[in-house]
Amino acid sequence: MNISESKKLFERAVRLIPGGVNSPVRAFKAVGGSPIFFKRAKGAYLFDEDDNKYIDYIGSWGPMLLGHAYPKVIEAVQKAAADSTSFGAPTRREVELAELILDMVPTIDKIRMVNSGTEACMSAIRVARGYTGRNKILKFEGNYHGHADSFLIKAGSGALTFGTPSSPGVTPGTAADTLTARHNDLEQVKGICAENGSEIAAIILEPVTGNMGCIPPEPGFLEGLRALCDEHGIVLIFDEVMTGFRLARGGAQEIYEIEADLVTYGKIIGAGLPVGAYGGKAEIMNCVSPDGPVYQAGTLSGNPLAMAAGLALLSDLHANPQIYTELDEKSAYLEKGLRQVLDKIGEEYTINRLGSMINIFFGSHKVKDYDTASKIDAERIKDYFHGMLHNGVYLPPAAYETWFVSNAHTYEDLDATINATEQALM
C-alpha cells in the first residue's frame, strides 16, 4: 500500500507535537514503523490520506459500536451544532441523556457528566475519598483508568506494598496513598484489605480489562471484591469506559450481576465525542458539589454536541437489544475462524473474548493478568500487525489492547479478516 501522505504528515508532526502524536499508542512504538493518518471513516472502514481502505477493529477504542459516521449520530450532531457548539449552561439534552442512562443501568441513582474517561475516573476516586473520609485507593496492575496521577502507579516489590510512581511528575505522596494488586488475584486483595482495609476509600478496576488485552474476570473475583468492599466499608468502582453499553445495555454489571457503588463511562456515551461520566448510589453522589463538599466542575461538561450524539446512539441500543446478540454472534464467528487458521498454521496462541471484545495473544500460556500478558510473544505481534495492515485490516498498534467488533462489520468483513490472518502469519 502507498502511505506516502501519512509519512509526510508524520514528518511534519514530529516537529510540532511530542512524538508526532497526541496520544502515545498512536506512534506505533510498540509495533514499529510510522503511524497511518486517517481522513475519514464509514461503517466498519477507515480511509487513510492515500485513500487506502482498512477494516477497522479499533472503533475509536470502543465507542463505534454501530460503526463510524452512524447516520442518526451525524444528523443529531449537525442539528445540535446549528444551535451552538457550547453554552456553558444547562441544556435539555443532558437531562434526557442522564434519564436514558439511568433507565439502562438501574444500579445508578445519579450521574454527573464530565469530558473524558480519565476525568470520570479521577472524579470518582475523589468522591469516594470524600464520602469515606479515607485516603488510600487500591488499583490493579494492567488496568488503565486514564492518566490522572493516582493511576500512574506501578506495583512495588512485595505482595503487600505501596506502589511507586511510574511516570515523572507523579509525587511520592500520591504513590503512598495508592495500593496495587495483581488482577484476578482475590487472595492478594484479601491480604491487602486485612492490613489496610480501614484506610482504603475505594477499589477501582476494569471488570473486563481492555488495556492489557481482553481479560475477563476469573470466577468469583468480582463477587469477592464486592464482599470485601462490604466488609471493610470500601467503595467499589467499576471503570466501564470500555465495557459500558458495549457488553450489554447495563455493561459488565449486568453481565456479571455485580452492583458497583460507582461506575465510570467514557466516549461511548457521546458516540465517540469527548465525554465521560461517573455515577452511582445517591448517598455517595450527594457528596458532589453543589449538593455536597466534593468539588468537581467543567465548562464543557454536558456539552450539547456530545449529549446529542450520545442520545442518538444509546437510544438505538436501548430500543434494539438484539444488537448485542448480533454483536456476540459476529464476534463468536470471528473467534472460531481465527482459531481454525491459527490451529492450521500450528501457532501457539490464546484468544480471549467476551462479547464484542476480543484479541489474540501469541504464546502457549493462559492470559489472566499483567504478568501473564507481559510474557506473550511481542515480536510475533509486530509481524502480525504489519501483515494485517498490508492486507487491509487495522488492528490496535500495541501488544496489549483489545479489538472491538462493531455491528457494522459484515460477515464478509470477518471472512476477510480471517483470511488476512492466514496470509499475515504464513
C-alpha positions as a Markdown table, in Angstrom:
| # | Residue | x | y | z |
|---|---|---|---|---|
| 1 | Met | 0.0 | 0.0 | 0.0 |
| 2 | Asn | 1.1 | 3.5 | -0.7 |
| 3 | Ile | 1.2 | 5.5 | 2.5 |
| 4 | Ser | 3.3 | 8.4 | 1.4 |
| 5 | Glu | 0.9 | 11.1 | 2.6 |
| 6 | Ser | 0.9 | 9.6 | 6.1 |
| 7 | Lys | 4.7 | 9.6 | 6.1 |
| 8 | Lys | 4.8 | 13.2 | 5.0 |
| 9 | Leu | 2.3 | 14.2 | 7.7 |
| 10 | Phe | 4.2 | 12.3 | 10.4 |
| 11 | Glu | 7.4 | 14.1 | 9.4 |
| 12 | Arg | 5.6 | 17.4 | 9.9 |
| 13 | Ala | 4.0 | 16.3 | 13.1 |
| 14 | Val | 7.2 | 15.2 | 14.9 |
| 15 | Arg | 8.5 | 18.7 | 14.6 |
| 16 | Leu | 5.4 | 20.1 | 16.3 |
| 17 | Ile | 3.9 | 17.5 | 18.6 |
| 18 | Pro | 5.7 | 15.3 | 21.2 |
| 19 | Gly | 6.4 | 12.1 | 19.3 |
| 20 | Gly | 4.3 | 13.3 | 16.4 |
| 21 | Val | 1.1 | 12.2 | 18.1 |
| 22 | Asn | -1.4 | 13.4 | 20.6 |
| 23 | Ser | -1.7 | 10.0 | 22.4 |
| 24 | Pro | 1.3 | 7.7 | 22.8 |
| 25 | Val | -0.2 | 4.4 | 21.4 |
| 26 | Arg | -0.7 | 6.1 | 18.0 |
| 27 | Ala | 3.1 | 6.5 | 17.5 |
| 28 | Phe | 3.5 | 2.8 | 16.6 |
| 29 | Lys | 6.3 | 2.4 | 19.0 |
| 30 | Ala | 5.0 | -1.0 | 20.1 |
| 31 | Val | 4.8 | -2.4 | 16.6 |
| 32 | Gly | 7.4 | -0.4 | 14.7 |
| 33 | Gly | 7.0 | 1.8 | 11.6 |
| 34 | Ser | 5.3 | 5.1 | 11.3 |
| 35 | Pro | 1.6 | 5.8 | 12.1 |
| 36 | Ile | -1.2 | 5.9 | 9.5 |
| 37 | Phe | -3.1 | 9.2 | 9.2 |
| 38 | Phe | -6.8 | 8.9 | 8.5 |
| 39 | Lys | -9.1 | 11.3 | 6.9 |
| 40 | Arg | -12.5 | 9.6 | 7.0 |
| 41 | Ala | -14.4 | 6.6 | 8.2 |
| 42 | Lys | -17.7 | 5.0 | 7.4 |
| 43 | Gly | -19.3 | 1.9 | 9.0 |
| 44 | Ala | -16.6 | -0.7 | 9.6 |
| 45 | Tyr | -14.0 | 1.0 | 7.4 |
| 46 | Leu | -11.2 | 3.6 | 7.7 |
| 47 | Phe | -9.7 | 5.5 | 4.8 |
| 48 | Asp | -6.2 | 7.0 | 5.1 |
| 49 | Glu | -4.7 | 10.0 | 3.5 |
| 50 | Asp | -3.7 | 8.0 | 0.5 |
| 51 | Asp | -7.3 | 6.6 | 0.1 |
| 52 | Asn | -6.3 | 3.1 | 1.3 |
| 53 | Lys | -9.3 | 1.3 | 2.8 |
| 54 | Tyr | -9.0 | -0.8 | 6.1 |
| 55 | Ile | -11.4 | -2.9 | 8.1 |
| 56 | Asp | -11.3 | -1.3 | 11.5 |
| 57 | Tyr | -11.1 | -3.1 | 14.8 |
| 58 | Ile | -10.3 | -0.1 | 17.0 |
| 59 | Gly | -13.5 | 1.8 | 16.5 |
| 60 | Ser | -12.0 | 4.9 | 18.3 |
| 61 | Trp | -11.1 | 2.5 | 21.1 |
| 62 | Gly | -14.6 | 1.2 | 21.6 |
| 63 | Pro | -17.4 | 3.7 | 21.2 |
| 64 | Met | -18.2 | 3.0 | 17.5 |
| 65 | Leu | -20.5 | 0.1 | 18.4 |
| 66 | Leu | -22.8 | 0.7 | 15.4 |
| 67 | Gly | -20.0 | 1.8 | 13.1 |
| 68 | His | -18.3 | 5.1 | 12.1 |
| 69 | Ala | -20.4 | 8.0 | 10.9 |
| 70 | Tyr | -23.6 | 6.4 | 12.1 |
| 71 | Pro | -26.3 | 8.4 | 10.3 |
| 72 | Lys | -28.5 | 9.1 | 13.3 |
| 73 | Val | -25.5 | 10.3 | 15.3 |
| 74 | Ile | -24.3 | 12.6 | 12.4 |
| 75 | Glu | -27.7 | 14.0 | 12.0 |
| 76 | Ala | -28.1 | 14.7 | 15.7 |
| 77 | Val | -24.7 | 16.4 | 16.0 |
| 78 | Gln | -25.3 | 18.6 | 12.9 |
| 79 | Lys | -28.7 | 19.7 | 14.3 |
| 80 | Ala | -27.1 | 20.4 | 17.8 |
| 81 | Ala | -24.2 | 22.4 | 16.2 |
| 82 | Ala | -26.6 | 24.6 | 14.4 |
| 83 | Asp | -27.9 | 25.8 | 17.8 |
| 84 | Ser | -24.4 | 26.4 | 19.1 |
| 85 | Thr | -21.5 | 24.1 | 20.0 |
| 86 | Ser | -21.4 | 25.1 | 23.7 |
| 87 | Phe | -23.4 | 27.1 | 26.2 |
| 88 | Gly | -21.6 | 26.6 | 29.5 |
| 89 | Ala | -25.1 | 26.3 | 30.9 |
| 90 | Pro | -27.7 | 23.6 | 31.5 |
| 91 | Thr | -29.5 | 22.1 | 28.5 |
| 92 | Arg | -32.4 | 19.7 | 27.9 |
| 93 | Arg | -30.2 | 17.1 | 26.3 |
| 94 | Glu | -28.0 | 16.5 | 29.3 |
| 95 | Val | -31.2 | 15.8 | 31.4 |
| 96 | Glu | -32.5 | 13.4 | 28.7 |
| 97 | Leu | -29.2 | 11.6 | 28.4 |
| 98 | Ala | -29.0 | 11.2 | 32.2 |
| 99 | Glu | -32.5 | 9.8 | 32.3 |
| 100 | Leu | -31.7 | 7.4 | 29.5 |
| 101 | Ile | -28.5 | 6.1 | 31.2 |
| 102 | Leu | -30.3 | 5.6 | 34.5 |
| 103 | Asp | -33.0 | 3.7 | 32.7 |
| 104 | Met | -30.5 | 1.4 | 31.0 |
| 105 | Val | -28.3 | 1.0 | 34.2 |
| 106 | Pro | -30.7 | 0.6 | 37.1 |
| 107 | Thr | -27.9 | 0.4 | 39.6 |
| 108 | Ile | -27.1 | 4.1 | 39.1 |
| 109 | Asp | -29.2 | 6.6 | 41.1 |
| 110 | Lys | -27.4 | 9.8 | 40.0 |
| 111 | Ile | -24.8 | 10.7 | 37.3 |
| 112 | Arg | -22.5 | 13.6 | 36.6 |
| 113 | Met | -21.3 | 14.4 | 33.1 |
| 114 | Val | -17.6 | 15.2 | 32.5 |
| 115 | Asn | -15.3 | 15.4 | 29.5 |
| 116 | Ser | -13.4 | 12.2 | 29.3 |
| 117 | Gly | -13.0 | 8.7 | 30.9 |
| 118 | Thr | -9.8 | 10.0 | 32.6 |
| 119 | Glu | -11.8 | 12.8 | 34.3 |
| 120 | Ala | -14.6 | 10.4 | 35.2 |
| 121 | Cys | -12.2 | 8.0 | 37.0 |
| 122 | Met | -10.3 | 10.8 | 38.7 |
| 123 | Ser | -13.5 | 12.4 | 39.9 |
| 124 | Ala | -14.9 | 9.0 | 41.1 |
| 125 | Ile | -11.8 | 8.5 | 43.3 |
| 126 | Arg | -12.2 | 12.0 | 44.8 |
| 127 | Val | -15.8 | 11.4 | 45.6 |
| 128 | Ala | -15.0 | 8.0 | 47.2 |
| 129 | Arg | -12.4 | 9.7 | 49.4 |
| 130 | Gly | -14.8 | 12.5 | 50.3 |
| 131 | Tyr | -17.6 | 10.0 | 51.1 |
| 132 | Thr | -15.4 | 7.6 | 53.2 |
| 133 | Gly | -13.0 | 10.2 | 54.8 |
| 134 | Arg | -10.2 | 7.8 | 53.8 |
| 135 | Asn | -7.1 | 8.5 | 51.6 |
| 136 | Lys | -5.9 | 5.3 | 50.1 |
| 137 | Ile | -7.1 | 3.5 | 46.9 |
| 138 | Leu | -6.5 | 0.1 | 45.6 |
| 139 | Lys | -5.9 | -0.5 | 41.8 |
| 140 | Phe | -4.8 | -3.4 | 39.7 |
| 141 | Glu | -1.7 | -4.0 | 37.6 |
| 142 | Gly | -2.5 | -3.7 | 33.9 |
| 143 | Asn | -5.8 | -1.8 | 34.4 |
| 144 | Tyr | -5.9 | 1.6 | 32.8 |
| 145 | His | -8.1 | 4.4 | 34.2 |
| 146 | Gly | -6.6 | 7.3 | 32.4 |
| 147 | His | -3.5 | 9.4 | 33.2 |
| 148 | Ala | -4.5 | 11.1 | 36.5 |
| 149 | Asp | -1.7 | 10.9 | 39.0 |
| 150 | Ser | -3.3 | 8.2 | 41.2 |
| 151 | Phe | -3.5 | 5.8 | 38.3 |
| 152 | Leu | 0.2 | 6.1 | 37.1 |
| 153 | Ile | 1.5 | 3.9 | 39.9 |
| 154 | Lys | 3.2 | 0.6 | 39.4 |
| 155 | Ala | 3.3 | -2.2 | 41.9 |
| 156 | Gly | 6.1 | -2.4 | 44.5 |
| 157 | Ser | 8.4 | -5.4 | 45.0 |
| 158 | Gly | 6.4 | -7.1 | 47.7 |
| 159 | Ala | 3.0 | -8.7 | 47.8 |
| 160 | Leu | 1.6 | -6.2 | 50.3 |
| 161 | Thr | 3.3 | -3.0 | 49.4 |
| 162 | Phe | 2.7 | 0.5 | 48.4 |
| 163 | Gly | 3.3 | 1.4 | 44.8 |
| 164 | Thr | 5.9 | 3.7 | 43.3 |
| 165 | Pro | 5.4 | 6.4 | 40.6 |
| 166 | Ser | 5.7 | 5.0 | 37.1 |
| 167 | Ser | 5.8 | 8.5 | 35.5 |
| 168 | Pro | 7.9 | 11.6 | 36.3 |
| 169 | Gly | 5.6 | 14.2 | 37.7 |
| 170 | Val | 3.8 | 11.8 | 40.0 |
| 171 | Thr | 4.7 | 12.6 | 43.6 |
| 172 | Pro | 5.8 | 10.0 | 46.2 |
| 173 | Gly | 2.9 | 11.3 | 48.3 |
| 174 | Thr | 0.4 | 10.2 | 45.7 |
| 175 | Ala | 2.1 | 6.8 | 45.4 |
| 176 | Ala | 1.9 | 6.4 | 49.2 |
| 177 | Asp | -1.8 | 6.5 | 49.0 |
| 178 | Thr | -2.0 | 4.0 | 46.2 |
| 179 | Leu | -2.0 | 0.3 | 46.7 |
| 180 | Thr | -1.6 | -2.0 | 43.7 |
| 181 | Ala | -2.6 | -5.7 | 43.4 |
| 182 | Arg | -2.4 | -8.4 | 40.8 |
| 183 | His | -5.5 | -8.5 | 38.6 |
| 184 | Asn | -7.7 | -11.6 | 39.2 |
| 185 | Asp | -5.8 | -12.4 | 42.5 |
| 186 | Leu | -8.5 | -12.3 | 45.1 |
| 187 | Glu | -6.3 | -13.8 | 47.8 |
| 188 | Gln | -3.8 | -10.9 | 47.5 |
| 189 | Val | -6.6 | -8.4 | 47.8 |
| 190 | Lys | -7.9 | -10.1 | 50.9 |
| 191 | Gly | -4.4 | -9.7 | 52.4 |
| 192 | Ile | -4.2 | -6.1 | 51.5 |
| 193 | Cys | -7.6 | -5.4 | 53.0 |
| 194 | Ala | -6.7 | -7.2 | 56.2 |
| 195 | Glu | -3.7 | -4.9 | 56.5 |
| 196 | Asn | -5.1 | -1.6 | 55.2 |
| 197 | Gly | -8.9 | -2.1 | 55.0 |
| 198 | Ser | -9.8 | 0.8 | 57.4 |
| 199 | Glu | -7.7 | 3.2 | 55.3 |
| 200 | Ile | -8.9 | 2.3 | 51.8 |
| 201 | Ala | -11.5 | 4.6 | 50.3 |
| 202 | Ala | -12.0 | 2.7 | 47.0 |
| 203 | Ile | -11.1 | -0.3 | 44.9 |
| 204 | Ile | -11.2 | 0.6 | 41.2 |
| 205 | Leu | -10.9 | -1.9 | 38.4 |
| 206 | Glu | -11.9 | -2.7 | 34.8 |
| 207 | Pro | -14.3 | -5.5 | 35.4 |
| 208 | Val | -13.2 | -6.8 | 32.0 |
| 209 | Thr | -9.9 | -5.4 | 31.0 |
| 210 | Gly | -9.2 | -4.0 | 27.6 |
| 211 | Asn | -5.8 | -2.3 | 28.1 |
| 212 | Met | -3.7 | -5.4 | 28.6 |
| 213 | Gly | -5.8 | -7.3 | 26.1 |
| 214 | Cys | -9.3 | -8.6 | 26.7 |
| 215 | Ile | -9.1 | -10.4 | 30.1 |
| 216 | Pro | -12.4 | -11.4 | 31.7 |
| 217 | Pro | -12.6 | -11.8 | 35.5 |
| 218 | Glu | -11.8 | -15.2 | 37.0 |
| 219 | Pro | -14.8 | -17.0 | 38.5 |
| 220 | Gly | -15.6 | -15.4 | 41.9 |
| 221 | Phe | -13.2 | -12.5 | 41.5 |
| 222 | Leu | -15.8 | -9.7 | 41.2 |
| 223 | Glu | -18.1 | -11.3 | 43.7 |
| 224 | Gly | -15.1 | -11.5 | 46.1 |
| 225 | Leu | -14.3 | -7.8 | 45.7 |
| 226 | Arg | -17.9 | -6.9 | 46.3 |
| 227 | Ala | -17.9 | -8.9 | 49.6 |
| 228 | Leu | -14.6 | -7.3 | 50.7 |
| 229 | Cys | -15.8 | -3.8 | 50.0 |
| 230 | Asp | -19.0 | -4.5 | 52.0 |
| 231 | Glu | -16.9 | -5.9 | 54.8 |
| 232 | His | -14.5 | -3.0 | 55.1 |
| 233 | Gly | -16.7 | -0.1 | 54.1 |
| 234 | Ile | -14.8 | 0.4 | 50.8 |
| 235 | Val | -16.4 | 2.0 | 47.7 |
| 236 | Leu | -16.3 | -0.4 | 44.7 |
| 237 | Ile | -15.7 | 1.4 | 41.4 |
| 238 | Phe | -16.2 | -0.3 | 38.1 |
| 239 | Asp | -14.4 | 1.5 | 35.3 |
| 240 | Glu | -16.7 | 0.8 | 32.4 |
| 241 | Val | -15.2 | 3.2 | 29.9 |
| 242 | Met | -14.7 | 0.3 | 27.6 |
| 243 | Thr | -17.3 | -2.2 | 28.7 |
| 244 | Gly | -20.2 | 0.1 | 29.4 |
| 245 | Phe | -23.0 | -0.2 | 26.8 |
| 246 | Arg | -20.7 | -2.4 | 24.8 |
| 247 | Leu | -21.1 | -5.7 | 26.5 |
| 248 | Ala | -24.7 | -5.1 | 27.4 |
| 249 | Arg | -27.1 | -2.2 | 28.0 |
| 250 | Gly | -26.1 | -2.4 | 31.6 |
| 251 | Gly | -22.5 | -3.1 | 30.9 |
| 252 | Ala | -20.4 | -5.6 | 33.0 |
| 253 | Gln | -22.6 | -5.0 | 36.0 |
| 254 | Glu | -25.5 | -6.6 | 34.0 |
| 255 | Ile | -23.3 | -9.4 | 32.6 |
| 256 | Tyr | -21.9 | -10.5 | 36.0 |
| 257 | Glu | -24.8 | -9.4 | 38.1 |
| 258 | Ile | -22.5 | -7.4 | 40.4 |
| 259 | Glu | -23.6 | -4.0 | 41.6 |
| 260 | Ala | -20.8 | -1.4 | 41.9 |
| 261 | Asp | -21.0 | 1.6 | 44.2 |
| 262 | Leu | -19.7 | 3.9 | 41.5 |
| 263 | Val | -19.3 | 3.4 | 37.7 |
| 264 | Thr | -17.4 | 5.4 | 35.2 |
| 265 | Tyr | -18.0 | 5.9 | 31.5 |
| 266 | Gly | -16.2 | 7.4 | 28.6 |
| 267 | Lys | -16.6 | 8.3 | 24.9 |
| 268 | Ile | -19.3 | 5.7 | 24.2 |
| 269 | Ile | -21.9 | 7.9 | 25.9 |
| 270 | Gly | -21.1 | 10.5 | 23.3 |
| 271 | Ala | -20.8 | 8.1 | 20.3 |
| 272 | Gly | -17.1 | 8.9 | 20.2 |
| 273 | Leu | -17.1 | 12.6 | 21.0 |
| 274 | Pro | -15.0 | 13.7 | 24.0 |
| 275 | Val | -17.2 | 12.9 | 27.0 |
| 276 | Gly | -17.3 | 10.9 | 30.2 |
| 277 | Ala | -19.5 | 10.4 | 33.2 |
| 278 | Tyr | -19.5 | 9.0 | 36.7 |
| 279 | Gly | -22.5 | 7.8 | 38.7 |
| 280 | Gly | -23.7 | 5.5 | 41.4 |
| 281 | Lys | -25.5 | 5.4 | 44.6 |
| 282 | Ala | -27.4 | 8.5 | 45.7 |
| 283 | Glu | -25.8 | 8.6 | 49.1 |
| 284 | Ile | -22.3 | 8.8 | 47.5 |
| 285 | Met | -23.2 | 11.1 | 44.6 |
| 286 | Asn | -24.9 | 13.5 | 47.0 |
| 287 | Cys | -21.3 | 14.4 | 48.2 |
| 288 | Val | -20.7 | 16.1 | 44.9 |
| 289 | Ser | -20.8 | 19.9 | 44.7 |
| 290 | Pro | -23.1 | 21.8 | 44.8 |
| 291 | Asp | -25.1 | 19.2 | 46.9 |
| 292 | Gly | -22.0 | 18.3 | 48.9 |
| 293 | Pro | -18.4 | 19.3 | 49.7 |
| 294 | Val | -16.6 | 17.3 | 47.0 |
| 295 | Tyr | -15.7 | 19.8 | 44.2 |
| 296 | Gln | -15.7 | 19.0 | 40.5 |
| 297 | Ala | -16.6 | 21.3 | 37.6 |
| 298 | Gly | -16.1 | 21.7 | 33.9 |
| 299 | Thr | -17.2 | 24.3 | 31.3 |
| 300 | Leu | -17.8 | 21.7 | 28.6 |
| 301 | Ser | -19.4 | 19.1 | 30.9 |
| 302 | Gly | -22.7 | 18.1 | 29.3 |
| 303 | Asn | -21.8 | 19.9 | 26.1 |
| 304 | Pro | -24.7 | 19.8 | 23.5 |
| 305 | Leu | -22.7 | 18.0 | 20.8 |
| 306 | Ala | -21.7 | 15.1 | 22.9 |
| 307 | Met | -25.1 | 14.9 | 24.6 |
| 308 | Ala | -26.9 | 14.9 | 21.2 |
| 309 | Ala | -24.6 | 12.1 | 19.8 |
| 310 | Gly | -24.9 | 10.0 | 23.0 |
| 311 | Leu | -28.7 | 10.3 | 22.9 |
| 312 | Ala | -28.8 | 9.1 | 19.3 |
| 313 | Leu | -26.5 | 6.1 | 19.9 |
| 314 | Leu | -27.8 | 5.0 | 23.3 |
| 315 | Ser | -31.5 | 5.4 | 22.2 |
| 316 | Asp | -30.9 | 2.9 | 19.4 |
| 317 | Leu | -29.1 | 0.5 | 21.8 |
| 318 | His | -31.9 | 0.8 | 24.3 |
| 319 | Ala | -34.6 | 0.2 | 21.7 |
| 320 | Asn | -32.9 | -2.7 | 20.0 |
| 321 | Pro | -31.4 | -5.1 | 22.5 |
| 322 | Gln | -31.0 | -7.7 | 19.7 |
| 323 | Ile | -27.9 | -5.6 | 18.6 |
| 324 | Tyr | -26.0 | -7.3 | 21.5 |
| 325 | Thr | -27.0 | -10.8 | 20.2 |
| 326 | Glu | -25.9 | -9.9 | 16.7 |
| 327 | Leu | -22.6 | -8.5 | 18.1 |
| 328 | Asp | -21.9 | -11.6 | 20.1 |
| 329 | Glu | -22.7 | -13.9 | 17.1 |
| 330 | Lys | -20.4 | -11.9 | 14.8 |
| 331 | Ser | -17.6 | -11.9 | 17.4 |
| 332 | Ala | -18.0 | -15.7 | 18.0 |
| 333 | Tyr | -17.8 | -16.3 | 14.2 |
| 334 | Leu | -14.6 | -14.3 | 14.1 |
| 335 | Glu | -13.1 | -16.1 | 17.0 |
| 336 | Lys | -14.0 | -19.5 | 15.5 |
| 337 | Gly | -12.4 | -18.6 | 12.2 |
| 338 | Leu | -9.2 | -17.2 | 13.8 |
| 339 | Arg | -8.9 | -20.4 | 15.9 |
| 340 | Gln | -9.2 | -22.5 | 12.8 |
| 341 | Val | -6.5 | -20.6 | 11.0 |
| 342 | Leu | -4.1 | -20.5 | 14.0 |
| 343 | Asp | -4.6 | -24.2 | 14.6 |
| 344 | Lys | -4.0 | -24.9 | 10.9 |
| 345 | Ile | -0.7 | -22.9 | 11.0 |
| 346 | Gly | 0.4 | -24.6 | 14.2 |
| 347 | Glu | 0.6 | -21.3 | 16.0 |
| 348 | Glu | 0.9 | -21.2 | 19.8 |
| 349 | Tyr | -1.8 | -18.7 | 21.0 |
| 350 | Thr | -4.6 | -17.8 | 23.3 |
| 351 | Ile | -7.7 | -16.0 | 22.3 |
| 352 | Asn | -9.7 | -14.1 | 24.9 |
| 353 | Arg | -13.2 | -12.9 | 24.1 |
| 354 | Leu | -16.2 | -11.5 | 25.9 |
| 355 | Gly | -19.0 | -10.3 | 23.7 |
| 356 | Ser | -17.6 | -7.9 | 21.1 |
| 357 | Met | -14.2 | -7.5 | 22.8 |
| 358 | Ile | -11.6 | -10.0 | 21.5 |
| 359 | Asn | -7.9 | -10.4 | 20.9 |
| 360 | Ile | -5.1 | -12.8 | 20.1 |
| 361 | Phe | -2.2 | -13.4 | 22.5 |
| 362 | Phe | 0.8 | -15.2 | 20.9 |
| 363 | Gly | 2.2 | -17.8 | 23.3 |
| 364 | Ser | 1.1 | -21.1 | 24.8 |
| 365 | His | 0.0 | -19.9 | 28.3 |
| 366 | Lys | -3.3 | -18.7 | 29.6 |
| 367 | Val | -3.5 | -14.9 | 29.9 |
| 368 | Lys | -5.3 | -13.8 | 33.1 |
| 369 | Asp | -3.3 | -10.8 | 34.5 |
| 370 | Tyr | -0.5 | -8.4 | 33.8 |
| 371 | Asp | 2.3 | -10.9 | 34.5 |
| 372 | Thr | 0.9 | -13.5 | 32.0 |
| 373 | Ala | 0.1 | -10.8 | 29.4 |
| 374 | Ser | 3.6 | -9.4 | 29.6 |
| 375 | Lys | 5.1 | -12.8 | 28.6 |
| 376 | Ile | 3.4 | -13.1 | 25.2 |
| 377 | Asp | 5.5 | -13.0 | 22.0 |
| 378 | Ala | 5.7 | -9.3 | 21.3 |
| 379 | Glu | 7.8 | -9.8 | 18.2 |
| 380 | Arg | 5.2 | -12.1 | 16.7 |
| 381 | Ile | 2.6 | -9.4 | 17.3 |
| 382 | Lys | 4.6 | -6.8 | 15.4 |
| 383 | Asp | 4.8 | -9.1 | 12.4 |
| 384 | Tyr | 1.1 | -9.9 | 12.7 |
| 385 | Phe | 0.1 | -6.3 | 12.9 |
| 386 | His | 2.0 | -5.2 | 9.8 |
| 387 | Gly | 0.9 | -8.3 | 7.9 |
| 388 | Met | -2.7 | -7.4 | 8.7 |
| 389 | Leu | -2.1 | -3.8 | 7.8 |
| 390 | His | -0.7 | -4.8 | 4.4 |
| 391 | Asn | -3.9 | -6.9 | 3.9 |
| 392 | Gly | -6.2 | -4.0 | 4.7 |
| 393 | Val | -7.0 | -4.8 | 8.3 |
| 394 | Tyr | -6.3 | -2.1 | 11.0 |
| 395 | Leu | -5.7 | -3.6 | 14.5 |
| 396 | Pro | -4.6 | -1.8 | 17.7 |
| 397 | Pro | -1.0 | -0.8 | 17.2 |
| 398 | Ala | 0.0 | -2.3 | 20.5 |
| 399 | Ala | 0.5 | -5.7 | 22.1 |
| 400 | Tyr | -1.9 | -5.2 | 25.0 |
| 401 | Glu | -5.1 | -3.7 | 23.5 |
| 402 | Thr | -8.4 | -5.4 | 22.8 |
| 403 | Trp | -10.0 | -5.4 | 19.4 |
| 404 | Phe | -13.6 | -4.1 | 19.1 |
| 405 | Val | -16.1 | -5.6 | 16.8 |
| 406 | Ser | -18.9 | -3.3 | 15.6 |
| 407 | Asn | -22.3 | -4.2 | 14.3 |
| 408 | Ala | -21.3 | -2.5 | 11.0 |
| 409 | His | -18.9 | -5.4 | 10.4 |
| 410 | Thr | -20.4 | -7.8 | 7.9 |
| 411 | Tyr | -19.6 | -11.5 | 7.7 |
| 412 | Glu | -17.7 | -10.7 | 4.5 |
| 413 | Asp | -15.5 | -8.4 | 6.6 |
| 414 | Leu | -15.0 | -11.1 | 9.2 |
| 415 | Asp | -14.1 | -13.6 | 6.5 |
| 416 | Ala | -11.6 | -11.1 | 5.0 |
| 417 | Thr | -10.1 | -10.7 | 8.5 |
| 418 | Ile | -9.8 | -14.4 | 8.9 |
| 419 | Asn | -8.2 | -14.8 | 5.5 |
| 420 | Ala | -5.8 | -11.9 | 6.2 |
| 421 | Thr | -4.7 | -13.6 | 9.4 |
| 422 | Glu | -3.6 | -16.7 | 7.4 |
| 423 | Gln | -1.7 | -14.6 | 4.9 |
| 424 | Ala | -0.1 | -12.4 | 7.6 |
| 425 | Leu | 1.2 | -15.4 | 9.6 |
| 426 | Met | 2.3 | -17.8 | 6.8 |
